[in-house]
């Protein structure tokens, strides 16, 4: 209903390009946005200090009161919170409530679980505010920015237990789209069923995760059906959970004959997210809901736009578990300059988990960088790959190709990696995908070949 009360804003960027915004705040001046963030930051810091025991203790230990934070620069004095801090507190409290729940005296409407990084699931409380006036509005803007419109049929392949799935479903309801959530386990093993669902339900829009989409495309290849036929009704795809490089995005757009392919990102640890606009210049993070910093992972020093570092988030709204200077342990970068779409909110590019950064030949490299190299070669653009940490301390790249004859251009991968990244990595072709994997890095020391390929 809120959608009807608000007036949409349409701005002509040129004679041929038009951008439609959901809220006026998307284009307010950077100064006004900074003033708004500062007001909201002061409010959440004061709330955390006066009402949340977890933060009160940490602030006191650091000798900080809300009065000590006189400007945004002072924010760096507040100790960062890590995932390990949340885990330790959960163990100590023996329950999900650990003193960060900013519910303003109300009971939570939902308790959501994280995917279990570090082998331990943590939880966050979500109140009514978050789902009625909080970050749900940021998700609505994201969908709107990514061309989702009332009346569209959207098939959403998202895990039911995840915080983002909850927000997505509520946001789609508000946008009055016809949302279809196929029941089942959303992992690549069941790609065939989801491919059937897309073919039968004929959605305009598909929300999914990259591994599911790639598995669906492999299934098309296996049964020798043109993906353009299966995805004929689909105009837009938006994925979340893994970065998609520019080359791969263009390839997928072409392969599926899409009008556009979007990416979203964020973290359920820290309860934040953002999405790409049509210009694909990073994820717009709506600054009236989240304050993002990029810091040096070793020293904690704040880094300027254009430098890669750890993503640190502070929530700017209450009514949920509150994260103040939470280090998401993701490698990201605030992109410098302005976005041609006219939105003034910061744009963040996400590369990988910090723990997945590889040190190869003395250089820090992410699987995103490796994917960019693979994109340069038409035959390896979009090919599933893994970086295997070998038991001898070295590493190699494994490229998936199901048929016995790998394309000749696979030989070029080593050279491109050496030229672009300055690393020498052996490249091996695999004909079977590993049975269990998360991310693109496999540690040979933790998983034997027999465990990786049980059916090979
Ligand atoms: Zn933009």
Boltz pocket constraint, residues with backbone or C-beta under 6 A from the ligand:
constraints:
  - pocket:
      binder: B
      contacts: [[A, 277], [A, 278], [A, 279], [A, 281], [A, 284], [A, 339], [A, 340], [A, 341], [A, 342], [A, 343]]
      max_distance: 6.0
